Amino acid sequence: MPRSWKVLPCATAITAAALSALARDGVPWDDQPGEVRAWFRSLMQPDNPSASCCGEADAYEADSFEVEGDHYVAIITDGRADPRHGKPELPNGLRVPVPNSKMKWDAGNPTGHGVLFLNSAGQVYCYVTPGGI
């Protein structure tokens, strides 16, 4: 049975142009290589292509995943908080079911990490599996 968890805030008004990339060890997305920043800024929800996958306060590394029945389950591998962006801590190992409609397959992944975006109700906006482009 999945562990329970607190829901996350989401800056739903963020536009694709205002998106920034994942913070890693406290480094802002602006310090990431240009191709990584551009990739994050371009991510749109697979089932709602006019809406972004959200912002850094909603993104967690989820390098592990399982297939359960007909859907993926993302496993948080870096649930660190980022108080600068209102991002709460999530426990590593937390399992989050991902609806098939939220799997992001069309944009590659230059980070080498799985990235899971969640809204304030704990629903998945996007999940990009780990891998390269």
N, C-alpha and C positions, 0 to 999 in steps of 0.2 A: 504494500500500500504506500503511495507517495506521501512524503512528509508534508505537513501543512506549512504555509508560508504567508508572509505579509504581501499585500499587493503593492504595486509600484506607482509612483507618479508618472504622468506622461504630459509632456508639453505638446498638446495636440495642435496648437497653433503654429508649430514650427513648419516652415516651408522647406522644400528641398534645397533651396539656395542658402538657408540659414543652418542647415544641418552641419554638425561637426563630427569628427571621427572618434572612435573609442579611445578613452584615456587608458593608458597602460602604465602602471607604476606612477600615477600622478602626472603623466605627461599629457598635455592637452592634444586634441586631434590635430591642431594646427602645426604641431611639431612632427607629425607623421609625413612620410613621403607623399608627394603630390598625387600620385596615382591612387594611394589608399584614401586620401581625403576626398578625391573626386568620386571614388567608388562608393564610399559611405553617403556622400551627398546625393548620389543618383538612386539610392535604394528606395523603391516604391513597393507598397503592399501588393502581393501577387493577385489578390482578389479584389483590389481597389486601386488600380494603377494611377489614380489621381491623388492618392494619399501617401505620404512618406512612411517609412518604417519607424519614424520618430527620431529621438535624439539620444545623446549619450547618457542621460539620466534613465534611460529605458533599456540600455543594451548591456548584456552580460555575455561573457565567454561561456560557451557550451561546447567544449571540444569533444565530449563523449555523447553518444546517442544510442538508442536501441530502437528496434522496430517492434511494435506491440500491436498485434492484429494487423489492421490496415493503415496504421499511422506511426509517425516517429514520436519518440519521447526524448527530448533534449535533456541533457544532464549538465547542470551548472558546474563548471570547473574553475571559474574565477568569479566569485560573488562579492568581491570587494565593494564597499561603499565608496562613493565619491561625494562628500558633503558639499563641494563647490557647486554641484549640479543637482543636489537633492536626491542623489541615488542611494537608496538604502542597501544595506548588506543583505545578501541572500546566502544561505548555507551551501557550501560546496557539496555536491552530491545530490542536491535537490533535483527531482525528476519533474519535468514539465511536459505534459502531453501537447503535441503540436498538430492542429487540424491540417489535413492535406492541403487545404486552400491557402495556408499560410507558409508553405514551403517555398523558399525563394531559390529557383534553379537557373534563372536566366541571366544572372549577372556575374557569374564566376565568384572568386573569393581570393583576393590578393593578400589577405591577412594571415592565412594559415591557421586561423582559429574559427571555430563555429561561433556564430553570433546570434543571440536570441534577444528580440525586442518584445517587451511586454507593456500593456497599458495599465491604467490605474486600477482596473478591476481584475488584474492578473491574467487577462486574455492575451494571447499571442498576436502581435502585429506581423512579425516576420521571423523566420528561422533560416539562416544560411549555414549549411553544414560546413565543417572544416574541409579545407582542400585548396587547391590552386586554381588559377584561371587557364 
